[in-house]
């Protein structure tokens, strides 16, 4: 009889311990999900701040010349010699040719670019920055160079710590890919 009581007691205890382990696992899983959600929300918050800083810095520079972001992209493409024809710029910007033609007309009207007829193929037009266009592109690039500092200044202490962790993880991953 005593053996039955012990076995029955053992069963109850093991069942009770199993429930406790299950509850601990459940709580740990919930805590992990909460940590992941907080991490995700923090990452989104930091990304939104970065986008706000990017927009603010670049827009302040563009507004001085009555330009929009799309104008800046076209100027940047020409500035870095990524493309010098309207069709190729449209392809790089993933925009319709008529949209890019309007941008180019605006930039030409503002005397930021010039159209030059290709001497080899008279059907082609080559785009080149004017001195004023080069100055606008330089100023835009200078604005971009300030963004990391402006961005870091906009972060709270907690966000800055999280961002540094992202930055270090990214750099480690990049180094491993370069070496590998």
Secondary structure, DSSP 4 states (H G I P E B T S, - for coil): -HHHHHHHHHHHHHHHHHHHHHHHHHHHHHHHHHHHHHHHHHHHHHHHHHHHHHHHHHHHHHHTTT--HHHHHHHHHHHTTS--SHHHHHHHHT--HHHHHHHHHHHHHTTSEEEEE-SS-TT-EEEEE-HHHHHHHHHHHHHHHHHHHHHHHHS-HHHHHHHHHHHHHHHHHHHHHHH-
